[in-house]
Amino acid sequence: MLKMFQNVPKADIEMLFPNTTVGMRVIAKLMIGVPALVGGTAIFTTKMGASFILLGTLVGYWLGIISEPVSLDQASLVALLASVGGIASYLFKQFSDFRNRKLAFMQTLTENLYFKNLDNNAGVFHRLIDEAEEEECKEAFFAYYFLLVKQDITGADTLDDAIESWFRASWGCDVDFEVDDALNKLRNLGLVIEIPSVLTAVEIERGCEILDKRWDDYFSYSPKTTS
């Protein structure tokens, strides 16, 4: 199984591995668990303490631990139901926070797996080959263009400096241009005229004729004739 991705954050690279299991990191668990524990403790100790005492007394009476009967009036029942409702709403809120964080994690995983996926399996090789061919063509294009428009280029060194300076001035990046490789392509195609210490690109019209003839010769076919 081969997959190709682009622009994946470094922290999310592990999501792309095929044997990765979905889980929550320790820091995420702490971000959910610690506030939940602190908030739950505050709620139980402040707002629900009396209700739990009443509930404990009732359970103790039903189990025979406490002999004195406990009377429940309307106010006690309302307070008890309010306490149960508060616990339920608090637990539901914590569950919702956990579910929302899990959904956000799954959304990030989906974006990395599908929207940033470039190719799969055999398509990976085809894409790499196509991109490599494009880069090779770009080298030849740059060398031919600068030889055609720049009159002060006399050799490989000045051509290399001119192209690298253009990248630096136009795009703000340093590129190590492979001038020898680019010139070899132009020589093989017949698009450069080379005399001692001088390099010159052929004119565009002549270059198109050369490339057209070369393309036609790739598919030349001569049927056999019988006499």
HELIX and SHEET records of a PDB file:
HELIX    1   1 LYS A   10  LEU A   16  5                                   7    
HELIX    2   2 VAL A   26  THR A   46  1                                  21    
HELIX    3   3 GLY A   49  TRP A   62  1                                  14    
HELIX    4   4 GLN A   74  THR A  110  1                                  37    
HELIX    5   5 GLU A  111  PHE A  115  3                                   5    
HELIX    6   6 ALA A  122  VAL A  149  1                                  28    
HELIX    7   7 ALA A  156  TRP A  171  1                                  16    
HELIX    8   8 VAL A  179  LEU A  189  1                                  11    
HELIX    9   9 ILE A  204  TYR A  218  1                                  15    
SHEET    1   A 2 LYS A   3  PHE A   5  0                                        
SHEET    2   A 2 ASN A 117  ASN A 120 -1                                        
SHEET    1   B 2 VAL A 192  ILE A 195  0                                        
SHEET    2   B 2 VAL A 198  ALA A 201 -1                                        
END                                                                             
